[in-house]
Amino acid sequence: IPTQKWLAEHFPDFIKKNEWPASSPDLNPLDYNIWSILESRVNAEAHNSVESLKRAITEAFESLDQEMINRANDDWPRRLNAVIAANGGHFE
């Protein structure tokens, strides 16, 4: 609740949690961009222990390029408009 209140006070146009589409990977930069990059980096080699997997996840996350993250976030308004144009349906 404190986060929602802060967003309402500082960003009145921010979409409220009850207005956000449920399970919408098209509108989540992590889902439509970043997870696939992390997954490919983490799975580039087999892991024989949980520690090896944890280390690979940490290294992959820390090596993410900030500009790539910014581009994924900057693409969000276009994706939102595409979801609206598709009436919440699939788009490419």
TORBA-372505 format. One line per field, with one value per residue (C-alpha): residue number from 1; residue in three letters; x, y, z. Coordinates in Angstrom, 2 decimals, decimal comma, m for minus. Layout:
% residues N
seba <- (NUM / ...)
kero <- (ALA / ...)
xx <- (X / ...)
yy <- (Y / ...)
zz <- (Z / ...)
END
This chain:
% residues 92
seba <- (1 / 2 / 3 / 4 / 5 / 6 / 7 / 8 / 9 / 10 / 11 / 12 / 13 / 14 / 15 / 16 / 17 / 18 / 19 / 20 / 21 / 22 / 23 / 24 / 25 / 26 / 27 / 28 / 29 / 30 / 31 / 32 / 33 / 34 / 35 / 36 / 37 / 38 / 39 / 40 / 41 / 42 / 43 / 44 / 45 / 46 / 47 / 48 / 49 / 50 / 51 / 52 / 53 / 54 / 55 / 56 / 57 / 58 / 59 / 60 / 61 / 62 / 63 / 64 / 65 / 66 / 67 / 68 / 69 / 70 / 71 / 72 / 73 / 74 / 75 / 76 / 77 / 78 / 79 / 80 / 81 / 82 / 83 / 84 / 85 / 86 / 87 / 88 / 89 / 90 / 91 / 92)
kero <- (ILE / PRO / THR / GLN / LYS / TRP / LEU / ALA / GLU / HIS / PHE / PRO / ASP / PHE / ILE / LYS / LYS / ASN / GLU / TRP / PRO / ALA / SER / SER / PRO / ASP / LEU / ASN / PRO / LEU / ASP / TYR / ASN / ILE / TRP / SER / ILE / LEU / GLU / SER / ARG / VAL / ASN / ALA / GLU / ALA / HIS / ASN / SER / VAL / GLU / SER / LEU / LYS / ARG / ALA / ILE / THR / GLU / ALA / PHE / GLU / SER / LEU / ASP / GLN / GLU / MET / ILE / ASN / ARG / ALA / ASN / ASP / ASP / TRP / PRO / ARG / ARG / LEU / ASN / ALA / VAL / ILE / ALA / ALA / ASN / GLY / GLY / HIS / PHE / GLU)
xx <- (0,00 / 2,77 / 4,17 / 0,75 / 0,19 / 3,59 / 2,96 / m0,47 / 1,06 / 4,03 / 2,69 / m1,08 / m1,27 / 0,40 / m1,79 / m3,25 / m2,76 / m6,44 / m6,30 / m3,23 / m3,95 / m3,37 / m0,53 / 0,49 / 4,01 / 3,58 / 3,66 / 6,48 / 10,01 / 11,41 / 9,13 / 9,40 / 13,11 / 15,35 / 14,47 / 15,36 / 18,78 / 19,43 / 18,21 / 20,49 / 23,52 / 22,79 / 22,14 / 25,19 / 26,84 / 25,55 / 25,53 / 26,35 / 25,31 / 22,88 / 25,83 / 27,05 / 23,58 / 23,29 / 26,71 / 25,77 / 22,49 / 24,28 / 26,99 / 24,43 / 22,35 / 25,36 / 26,56 / 23,29 / 23,91 / 22,08 / 21,37 / 19,64 / 17,52 / 16,70 / 15,66 / 13,37 / 11,73 / 11,52 / 9,67 / 6,94 / 4,63 / 4,67 / 3,78 / 1,03 / m0,49 / m0,26 / m2,12 / m4,79 / m5,10 / m5,44 / m8,16 / m5,94 / m5,25 / m2,05 / 0,10 / 3,45)
yy <- (0,00 / 2,56 / 2,09 / 2,56 / 5,68 / 7,11 / 6,41 / 8,07 / 11,16 / 11,45 / 9,91 / 10,47 / 8,80 / 5,61 / 2,55 / 1,38 / m2,26 / m3,11 / m1,70 / m3,66 / m6,68 / m9,95 / m12,15 / m9,81 / m10,72 / m8,32 / m5,45 / m6,57 / m5,64 / m8,56 / m10,98 / m9,59 / m8,92 / m9,48 / m13,00 / m14,54 / m12,90 / m14,06 / m17,55 / m17,93 / m16,69 / m18,86 / m21,95 / m21,47 / m24,22 / m27,07 / m26,68 / m29,54 / m27,79 / m25,24 / m23,02 / m23,09 / m22,11 / m19,30 / m17,98 / m18,04 / m16,19 / m13,53 / m13,07 / m12,90 / m10,34 / m8,20 / m8,22 / m6,86 / m3,75 / m0,73 / 0,61 / m2,66 / m2,37 / 1,24 / 0,23 / m2,48 / 0,04 / 2,68 / 0,16 / m0,20 / 2,63 / 1,20 / m2,22 / m0,77 / 0,94 / m2,30 / m4,19 / m1,49 / m1,61 / m5,41 / m5,08 / m6,98 / m9,75 / m11,00 / m8,70 / m8,92)
zz <- (0,00 / 0,74 / m2,77 / m4,38 / m2,27 / m3,23 / m6,92 / m6,73 / m5,12 / m7,49 / m10,71 / m10,89 / m14,33 / m13,10 / m13,67 / m10,37 / m9,39 / m9,87 / m13,43 / m14,47 / m16,67 / m14,85 / m16,08 / m18,87 / m20,03 / m22,96 / m20,49 / m18,24 / m19,42 / m17,43 / m19,29 / m22,81 / m22,75 / m19,77 / m18,54 / m21,92 / m21,84 / m18,28 / m19,11 / m22,11 / m20,16 / m17,11 / m19,22 / m21,45 / m19,41 / m17,29 / m13,52 / m11,19 / m8,00 / m6,67 / m5,78 / m9,38 / m10,58 / m8,01 / m9,00 / m12,71 / m12,02 / m9,99 / m12,63 / m15,46 / m13,60 / m12,70 / m16,32 / m17,74 / m19,78 / m18,36 / m21,86 / m22,76 / m19,61 / m20,48 / m24,03 / m22,65 / m20,33 / m23,06 / m25,27 / m22,66 / m23,90 / m27,43 / m26,08 / m23,92 / m26,96 / m28,94 / m26,18 / m26,15 / m29,97 / m29,80 / m27,13 / m24,71 / m27,21 / m28,79 / m30,91 / m32,66)
END
